[in-house]
């Protein structure tokens, strides 16, 4: 955690990631819920696109920690029950990212993530 004007700042959904891969506090309290949600979604997408799996899988876990709450729930077609809770979902995400990172860093696998706007 870092300090802004003498106050400790926790990672929250009010944070956006810049091109330098650092988190910047944002104040969305004066905007309506929809605009705030869209701003947060854009910041999340930007952070994901800018991170490099060949450099570090930890950057994606940082993004996850900042943008998702403790009450996250993930489901899939292959599991009957959803996975609940930030720590369980984070572990699942790590299990997915580590092999990708190794293949990209050691094996030279080219992996890219892009963003396409949905009209």
N, C-alpha and C positions, 0 to 999 in steps of 0.2 A: 504494500500500500504506500502511496505517496501523500505528501501533504500539499494542500492548496490553501494559501492564505491562513496558515496556522491550524487548519482542520484536517483530520485524517479523512481520506476519501476511500471508501470501499468500492471494489469493482461492482458496478450496477449496470442495468440496461441503459442508463443515461450516458454511457461512454461510447465513443466512436473511435475507430482505429484510423490513424493517418497513414500516409505512404511510408513514413519512417517507422512504422510498426510500433507506435507508442499510443497509449490511450489518452484521450482528451475528454475532459468533462464537458457535458453538454447540458443546457438548461431547456427542457421541453415543457416545463410546467405551465407556460403561458399559451401553449398550443392545444388544440383540441386532440382528443384521443387518437383519431384516425391519422392526423398529420404526424403525431409523435410516433405512432406505430410504423408508419411508412419511413420516417427518418431512421428509426432504429433498424428496420429491415435493410435499408440501403447501407447503413454502416456495417451491419453484419455481413452482407454480401460482399462489400468492398474489402473487408478484413479477410474473408475467406479467399477471394480472388488474389489478393496481394501476397498471402502467405505462400511459401515455397516448401513443398513436402520434401524435396531433396536436401534442403538445408536443415529442417527440423520438424518433427511431428509435434513437438511441444507447443509450437505457435498455435496450432489448431486446438489443442487442449486449453490454452490460454483464452482463445476466442470463445470456446464453449463455456468456460468458467465465467466470463464476463457477460455473455449475452443470454444465458439460460438460468432459470431459477431452480431451486431445490425440488420443486414439485413437478419436474419434467416427467413426461410419460412417452415412451416410444413403443410402437407396435409394428409388426410385420406380418406378412402372409405366411411365414414359416413357423411362427410361434403362436400358440393358442392364447397365452397370457401376455399382456403388455409388460414392458420393463419400466419400473417406476423408481424415481429417485435419482438425483444428480450423480451420486457416487457410482451407482450401478450402470447408468448410461455412459458416464465418463469412462469406466472400465471397458465397456463394449466398444466405444469409440477408439480408445487406445489400442485394443486388440485389432481393430481394422486399420489404424494408421501406421502402426509400427512396421508391419510387413511392406506396406507401400513405401515408407521411408527407406527401408533397407534396400528394396529393389531399385529405388531411384538413386540413392547415394552410392551404393556399392555396385549394383548391376547396371547402372546407367540408363535405367528405364525412364523414358520421357513421360511425365505426367503433367497435364495442364487442366486447370479449372477455369471455366469461363462463365460469364453472366449474360443471359439473354432476357430482355424485358418481355413480359407477357402482356399483350394488349388487353 
